[in-house]
Amino acid sequence: LSHTMAALKKAVRSQVRQLLAAVPPTTIREESTQVLQWVRQSPWHQSAKHIGVYVSFEGEVDTTPLIEEMLTRRAVEPDLHVYVPIITNPARSEMVFAEVSSLEDFHGFRPNKWGILEPADWETRLQVVRDGVCLDVLLVPGLAFDAKGGRLGRGKGFYDRFLAQLHPRPVLAGLSLSCQLLEEVPMAADDVGMDYVVVPDAIHCC
């Protein structure tokens, strides 16, 4: 990564963090509800059987209602599979996506050291990549997005590393609050773009 690109990304991250800090929790809840409604209505979500979804953290579209809804559906649709990320090696920016089987299972998750909910027994769970599972759709968090599919993460590279392992590549949908959608986010040549960016008032097809 060039010094110029790294500096540009750092500046944009700082700018978006300031914007996010000013967003009231009620706005995040309202906008999250709107984003999830777009996701529910999308053909790529409705037809998917293997869905990866992040467990939301501060300053992100809240995915909890969607996860709970999918797990409720799973009780009557056993061919629907839901996978969530688990950080396995923070120093090397490595994570896996492991299956969550039920609402009870999900509600038993505990916060990791960053406060993100994870299961303790991830090694024994069905995993994307390791166990030959191919995702149909992956819902991706980010600090900022643009309508052309650009994504700016938090700078640790977890998703960049994980996405590079996915063959075939699933539909990638970035979920964004209004203040996280920028005119353009800085993208290096090897950064992975999104197929869709979902904001409260639209789905951008990229």
N, C-alpha and C positions, 0 to 999 in steps of 0.2 A: 504494500500500500504506500503510495507516495506521501511525502510529508504534507503536501498541499491538500490532498484528499482527506488525510487523517485530521488535519486541522479544520477543514471545512465540516467534516462529520461531527467533530467535537463541538464546534460552534453551534451547529444546528441542534444537537442534543441539548445543549445548555439552554438554547432559546425555547425549545419545546417543553423542557422540564419547567421553565418559568411559567409558560402558558398553562400547563397542567396544574401547577400549584394553585392557580387562581380559579380553577373550575370547582364549583361546589359539588359535594357528594350527590345532591339531588339531581343535578344536571347529568352526572355520570350515570346514575340509575336510569334516568329518562332516555338518554341517548343509547345506552346499552340495550334497553328494551326495543328501541326502534331498529337498531342494527340486527338484533337477533330475529326480529320479524322478517327482515329482508332475507336473512339466511334461511329461515324456515320455508319461505316461498320459492326459493331458488331450485330449479330442476337438478342442479348438480348436488345439492344437499338431499333432496327428496329421493333421489335414485341411489344414493350411496349406502353401502353395507358395511364398509370399514372406514370409520371416521376418526381422525386424530384431532384433538382439541386441547388448547392450552387451558390450564387452571389459572383464572385471572388473579392479578396482583394489583397493587395500587396504581392508579393512572392508566388502567386498561379497560377495554370493554368487558363488562362482567359476563362471563360465560356460564356461571353456576346454574341459572335457570335452564339453559339449553342442555347442559350435561344431565341435569336431573330429569328433564323431559325425555331425553334419549334413553336413559336407563330405565325409565318407567315403560317406554315403548318396548325396550328389550325384553321385558318380562313376558310380552305376548308375541314378540318378533325375535326369536332366538338367533336369526341370521344377521341381526344388527349388532355390530361390534364397535365399542367405543374405547379409544386409547388416549392416555394422557402422558405428558412428559415427566420424566424423573431425571434429575441431575445426578449423574453417576461419578463424574470426575471433574469437579469445578476447575482445578488447575489446568486441565487440558480442554476445557469447554466442551465436555462430552455429556450427552444425554441420550436417553432411550425413550421410546413411547411404549408403554405397557398397558395391557387391557384392564379396564375397570368393569366389573361384572354386574353390579347391582347398585341400587340406591344405598343399601345398608353398607356395602363395600365403600362407596364414595364418602359416605358420612363418617366412616372410620379413619379417613385420611388425617394425618397430623402435619403441622407446619414444619418445613425444613428450616435451615438456619437463616434463610432470607424471608421466612414467613409464608412461603408458598406451600399449599397443601400437597402432600405426597403419601403414597402407601409405603409402609416399612418393608414389605416383602416383595419388592419389585423383581428380584432375581428369578423368582419361581413363576412369575406371570408370563402369559403369552406376550411376546414382543414383536414389534415391527422390525424388519430387517433380519434380526437374529433367527427368528423362527419362520422366515419365509412369508410373513404377512405383507401384503401390498395394500397401502391405503388408497381409497378412492378420493378422499378429500382430506385436506389438512387445514384447519383454521389456525392462523398464525398471528401472534401478537407483534407489536412493534412500537417504537417510540414515535415514529412518524412514517407517513406514506404519501404517495402522490397518485393522481388519477391514471398515470401511465403504468402503474404496477410497481413503482419504486418503493422500497422499504428500507427504513433505517432502524436497526435494533438498538439494544442498550450498550453495545460495544464489546460484548464478551465473545460473540461468534458462535453461540450454541446452535442457533438455527441454521447458520451457514454450513456448519460441519454436518449437522444431521441431514439437511436437504441434499447434500452432495451424495449421500448414501442411497437415496431413494430411486430405484429403477424397477418398473416404470415410475415416472414422476406423477404424483396425484395432482388433482386440482388444488391449487394453492390460493386460499382466500385470506387476505389480511383484514382484520377487524379494527376499525378506527373511530375514535371520537372526532367530533367536528374540528377541534383545535389541533388535531394530529394530522389532518390532511393539508399538505403544503402544496405550493405551486410546483415545486420540484425538490426531491430529496437527492443528496449526493450519492451516486452509485459508482462503485469501482467495477472494473470489467468482469470480475468473478462473483459479484454480488448476485444473488438469485432474486428475480422479480416475481411478483404475484400475478396470477391469472385474473383475479378479481380483487378489488378493494371495496369493502362494504362500509359505508358511512351512514349516519342516521337518516339522510334524505335520499340515498341512492345506492345502487351497486354500479361501480365502474368496471367495465369489462376491458381488460388490458391487452 
